[in-house]
Amino acid sequence: MAQNDKGKTYNFDVCSQCETVCCRDANPPLTEKRMRVITNYLQERDLPVENVFVREKYAHPAADEQSYCVFYDKKTGKCSVHPVKPETCKAGPVTFDINLTTRKIEWFLKKVSICRFAPKLREKQVQFSEHFEVAKEEITRLICNLETEELLAILKIPEPETIKIGENELPRAIIHKLRIT
């Protein structure tokens, strides 16, 4: 995928023009490590670090009064922490579920009703394959580093506007973490 100033997994200029905005009502999960990385990034740029994270059933970026992620810049349409943004944000329109019966991570692509980027990405097979590999790496790292209770809470969140695009065996660490027999 061609490199540009927007990052490895961002190859189309649709996100900044998007009307559905995945940066609203999303609550991407954060590990302790990712929160430290984001905090350090903000501090290095003299940006505010107070009240940027919320911990409910799992940690995620705080939202403003209109439900936009605190890192979303409404003026530019860009993420203020783009180089270090959460793993699920890097994964873009790719999301996941864990099938406890089959012991597989199931991969899903968001439908156009949620993400205008998804069908444009899917049309470009080479870019899609490259992005899908990055998305799988990012999400797998995330779920390996989340606490068990956090991962279980995330798995309860419905994502009906998606289509299944693949599956992989669960890493042993996740099988152990979820106590799957």
Secondary structure, DSSP 8 states (H G I E B T S, - for coil): ----TT-TT--STTGGG-SS-TTBS------HHHHHHHHHHHHHTT---TT-EEESSSEEE-B-TTSBBTTEETTTTEETTGGG--HHHHTTTEEEEEETTTTEEEEEEE-TTT-THHHHHHHSHHHHHHHHHHHHHHHHHHHHHS-HHHHHHHHTS---SEEEEEEEE--HHHHHHTT--
